[in-house]
Amino acid sequence: MKLFLDTADVAVIKDMLPTGMVDGVTTNPSLIAKSGRNIAEVIAEICALVEGPISAEAVATDFETMVKEGDKLAAIAPNVVVKLPLTWDGLRATRTFADKGIRTNVTLCFSTAQALLAAKAGATFVSPFVGRLDDHGANGIELLEDIRVLYDVHGFETQILAASLRHPGHVSAAAIAGADAATLPADTFKALVKHPLTDKGLDAFLADWGKTGQSIL
Ligand code: E4P
């Protein structure tokens, strides 16, 4: 499963890149607003830093303007993926971009019916929002499982990009459910490596090693 960073903060991306685990980046209008930067500038900078897919979201709600915005975003760099909302206009724009070979990420997916439409529209990625669905009293991981079955049964190639992940448990459950990729904020990304028994074990090993007086180098 690919791991994407869910941020428009270049400093955060630079901090995480040396891990070798950042396969791409997703942004949304809220994250761009939080960065306080011009969308074209920040997306160009992120695309130059990270080779993998970088999602940049159109903000228009009508088909014609969405396509104009998507064209402009896609022209920033070859690794831009145009992010579009799961609406009829967004799906129509998804088909337009698919037909001209531009990759898309259909976002704000909350049901299997919506995921079916995204795949039929030719989306490269579909983003089911796990955490927001859990907040709503539903089960976001079950949605991922159901979409996996749906796509496998019908042979759809759209990749499932688990989004709105709030903690490491969400990430591992998304992987087990068969998500192709997961996007997570830096805090959750960093928390993936943590386990109290790892810390405790390392402390004990180092304490015992200190008693030997040896040095490996
Ligand atoms: C990514 O594509 C989504 O915009 C993001 O994961 C949403 O996360 P949130 O529900 O924590 O805002």
Residues whose N, C-alpha, C, O or C-beta is under 5 A from the ligand:
A	BS01	E4P	D6 T26 T27 N28 S127 R132 A163 S164 L165 T183
